[in-house]
Amino acid sequence: MCLAIPSKVIYIDGFKAKVDVYGAQREINLMLMPEEVGIGDYVLVHAGFALQKVEQDAAQDSLKLISQIIEEERAGSG
């Protein structure tokens, strides 16, 4: 099973890009993207490759839900 977290594109240089998720930044590859990606777009990333764009509202809803799950796990294990 794979989990792809919506990541916000903050820098693009050709097929390379940098994304941000919860303040963590990493480089990814855009070669597999079927459409053009711009700074500020959200993409789903797997194994270092962006696979598809995600609408901003859907990305933010997903990130909020993931944060809630993490907080519930922390509260339950403490």
NUKE-801063 format. One record per residue: x negated, z negated, y negated of N, C-alpha, C in turn; residue number from 1. Coordinates in pm, 1 decimal, m for minus. Layout:
N
R     n.c1     n.c3     n.c2    ca.c1    ca.c3    ca.c2     c.c1     c.c3     c.c2 num
R        X        Z        Y        X        Z        Y        X        Z        Y NUM
...
***
This chain:
78
R     n.c1     n.c3     n.c2    ca.c1    ca.c3    ca.c2     c.c1     c.c3     c.c2 num
R    m84.1      0.0    117.7      0.0      0.0      0.0    m88.7      0.0   m124.1   1
R    m46.4     72.2   m223.5   m121.5     81.3   m349.0    m37.2     22.8   m461.7   2
R   m105.3    m31.3   m558.2    m38.9    m79.1   m678.6   m107.0    m14.1   m797.1   3
R    m31.6     58.6   m874.7    m84.5    120.9   m995.6    m21.5     50.3  m1115.0   4
R   m105.4     m1.2  m1200.9    m58.3    m73.0  m1319.5    m67.9     20.8  m1439.1   5
R     37.1     29.7  m1518.3     29.8    115.2  m1637.6    m86.8     73.6  m1726.6   6
R   m165.5    172.1  m1766.5   m285.7    148.4  m1846.6   m278.5    232.6  m1973.4   7
R   m312.4    172.1  m2087.3   m304.9    242.3  m2215.6   m436.7    312.8  m2244.9   8
R   m427.9    441.3  m2273.6   m546.4    522.0  m2304.9   m593.0    487.5  m2446.2   9
R   m721.5    449.5  m2457.7   m774.5    411.6  m2589.3   m887.9    503.2  m2635.1  10
R   m938.5    588.2  m2543.8  m1048.7    677.2  m2578.4  m1047.7    794.4  m2481.4  11
R  m1074.7    914.4  m2532.2  m1081.4   1033.1  m2447.3  m1203.6   1115.4  m2485.8  12
R  m1276.4   1161.7  m2382.8  m1389.7   1252.0  m2401.2  m1387.5   1351.0  m2285.6  13
R  m1324.2   1465.4  m2306.7  m1310.7   1564.1  m2199.8  m1220.2   1511.1  m2090.0  14
R  m1274.2   1506.7  m1967.2  m1197.0   1453.6  m1854.7  m1218.5   1304.6  m1833.7  15
R  m1299.1   1243.2  m1918.1  m1320.2   1098.4  m1908.1  m1236.2   1028.8  m2013.8  16
R  m1190.1    910.9  m1978.6  m1111.5    832.5  m2073.1  m1139.8    685.2  m2049.7  17
R  m1105.6    605.3  m2148.1  m1112.5    460.2  m2133.9   m971.4    407.6  m2151.6  18
R   m931.7    315.3  m2062.1   m799.0    255.8  m2069.1   m810.5    104.9  m2084.2  19
R   m701.9     46.3  m2132.3   m695.2    m98.2  m2153.3   m572.2   m152.6  m2080.8  20
R   m594.7   m261.5  m2005.5   m485.9   m333.7  m1939.8   m511.2   m482.0  m1960.5  21
R   m423.0   m549.0  m2031.4   m437.4   m692.6  m2058.2   m573.7   m727.1  m2119.1  22
R   m629.8   m637.7  m2198.9   m758.4   m662.6  m2263.3   m878.5   m619.2  m2182.5  23
R   m860.6   m587.5  m2056.4   m970.6   m537.0  m1972.9   m976.1   m385.4  m1988.8  24
R  m1096.4   m334.4  m2011.9  m1113.0   m190.8  m2031.6  m1197.4   m132.9  m1918.9  25
R  m1162.2     m8.1  m1880.4  m1241.2     59.5  m1779.1  m1234.7    208.8  m1800.4  26
R  m1336.7    277.9  m1749.6  m1338.9    423.1  m1758.1  m1261.7    482.5  m1641.5  27
R  m1190.3    590.8  m1670.8  m1115.3    661.7  m1567.7  m1140.0    810.9  m1581.8  28
R  m1090.2    886.6  m1485.1  m1103.6   1031.7  m1485.3   m965.1   1093.2  m1501.7  29
R   m954.8   1196.4  m1584.8   m827.3   1262.2  m1612.7   m809.4   1394.5  m1537.8  30
R   m903.1   1430.6  m1449.7   m900.5   1561.9  m1384.5   m772.9   1588.5  m1304.2  31
R   m708.9   1486.8  m1251.7   m590.0   1506.5  m1167.9   m459.2   1507.9  m1246.7  32
R   m468.1   1490.8  m1377.1   m346.0   1486.3  m1458.4   m283.3   1625.3  m1469.9  33
R   m152.9   1636.7  m1439.8    m85.5   1765.8  m1451.4    m48.7   1801.9  m1595.3  34
R    m60.3   1704.7  m1685.1    m26.1   1729.1  m1824.9   m131.5   1665.7  m1915.3  35
R   m132.2   1708.3  m2039.6   m229.4   1656.0  m2134.9   m199.4   1509.7  m2168.0  36
R   m306.0   1434.0  m2185.9   m296.0   1291.9  m2217.8   m355.6   1269.1  m2355.6  37
R   m291.7   1183.5  m2434.0   m342.3   1150.5  m2566.2   m369.2   1001.8  m2580.0  38
R   m444.0    967.4  m2682.6   m470.3    826.7  m2711.5   m336.8    758.4  m2741.4  39
R   m317.1    642.2  m2680.0   m192.4    568.5  m2695.7    m95.4    592.2  m2581.3  40
R   m118.7    697.1  m2501.3    m33.9    721.7  m2385.1    m61.8    617.3  m2277.4  41
R     36.8    593.6  m2192.7     20.2    508.1  m2075.7     12.7    597.1  m1952.2  42
R    m80.4    564.7  m1862.9    m96.6    639.8  m1738.9   m104.9    542.9  m1621.6  43
R    m67.8    592.7  m1503.6    m88.2    517.3  m1380.4   m222.2    558.9  m1323.3  44
R   m305.0    460.3  m1287.8   m440.8    486.3  m1240.4   m455.9    435.4  m1097.8  45
R   m515.1    518.2  m1012.9   m547.8    477.7   m876.1   m687.9    528.7   m843.6  46
R   m771.6    438.9   m794.2   m909.1    473.0   m753.7   m986.1    543.0   m865.7  47
R   m960.0    501.1   m989.3  m1034.2    554.7  m1102.9   m981.4    685.5  m1159.5  48
R   m871.6    736.1  m1105.2   m812.9    860.3  m1152.9   m673.2    835.5  m1208.3  49
R   m645.7    892.0  m1326.4   m510.2    888.6  m1381.7   m426.9    988.5  m1302.4  50
R   m307.8    945.8  m1258.5   m224.1   1031.5  m1175.3   m101.0   1084.8  m1247.3  51
R    m46.0   1004.8  m1338.5     70.9   1051.1  m1413.3     91.3    966.1  m1536.5  52
R    159.9   1026.6  m1634.8    196.0    954.0  m1755.5    319.2    869.0  m1728.8  53
R    329.6    761.3  m1805.8    444.8    672.1  m1798.2    496.4    653.4  m1940.2  54
R    627.5    658.0  m1956.3    685.8    634.5  m2088.1    648.0    494.7  m2136.4  55
R    624.8    480.6  m2266.2    579.7    354.2  m2323.9    674.5    238.7  m2290.5  56
R    804.2    259.5  m2303.4    900.4    152.0  m2275.3    892.6    107.9  m2129.6  57
R    885.6    202.9  m2038.1    876.5    170.7  m1895.7    745.2     99.1  m1865.4  58
R    636.0    143.7  m1928.1    505.3     79.6  m1907.3    508.7    m64.6  m1955.5  59
R    563.6    m87.5  m2073.1    568.5   m223.1  m2127.2    660.3   m313.3  m2045.4  60
R    771.5   m258.0  m1994.3    859.7   m335.7  m1906.9    786.5   m375.8  m1779.0  61
R    712.3   m282.8  m1720.2    635.8   m311.4  m1598.1    529.3   m416.6  m1622.7  62
R    456.9   m404.0  m1733.3    351.9   m501.3  m1765.1    410.7   m640.0  m1788.2  63
R    527.2   m645.4  m1851.1    594.2   m774.5  m1873.4    633.7   m838.0  m1740.4  64
R    689.0   m758.4  m1651.3    728.3   m807.5  m1519.4    606.9   m856.9  m1440.1  65
R    497.7   m782.4  m1444.0    375.6   m823.7  m1374.4    325.2   m956.0  m1430.6  66
R    328.8   m972.0  m1561.8    286.4  m1098.1  m1624.6    373.3  m1214.3  m1579.3  67
R    504.1  m1190.9  m1570.7    595.6  m1296.1  m1525.4    565.2  m1337.0  m1381.3  68
R    538.6  m1239.6  m1295.7    506.3  m1268.9  m1155.4    377.7  m1350.5  m1146.4  69
R    277.9  m1312.8  m1223.9    150.8  m1386.3  m1223.7    172.6  m1530.5  m1268.8  70
R    249.9  m1548.6  m1374.6    277.1  m1683.7  m1425.1    353.5  m1767.3  m1322.6  71
R    451.1  m1707.3  m1255.1    525.8  m1779.4  m1152.8    434.9  m1819.5  m1036.4  72
R    345.0  m1733.1   m998.6    250.0  m1764.4   m891.2    158.1  m1880.3   m931.6  73
R    111.0  m1874.3  m1054.4     24.4  m1983.0  m1103.6     97.7  m2115.7  m1107.2  74
R    221.5  m2113.8  m1151.9    301.9  m2236.6  m1161.2    333.5  m2291.6  m1021.5  75
R    353.4  m2206.1   m925.9    386.7  m2247.7   m791.4    269.0  m2299.8   m710.8  76
R    148.1  m2256.9   m747.7     29.9  m2299.4   m671.3    m40.7  m2418.4   m735.2  77
R      9.6  m2467.1   m844.3    m58.9  m2573.6   m914.9      4.9  m2700.8   m899.4  78
***
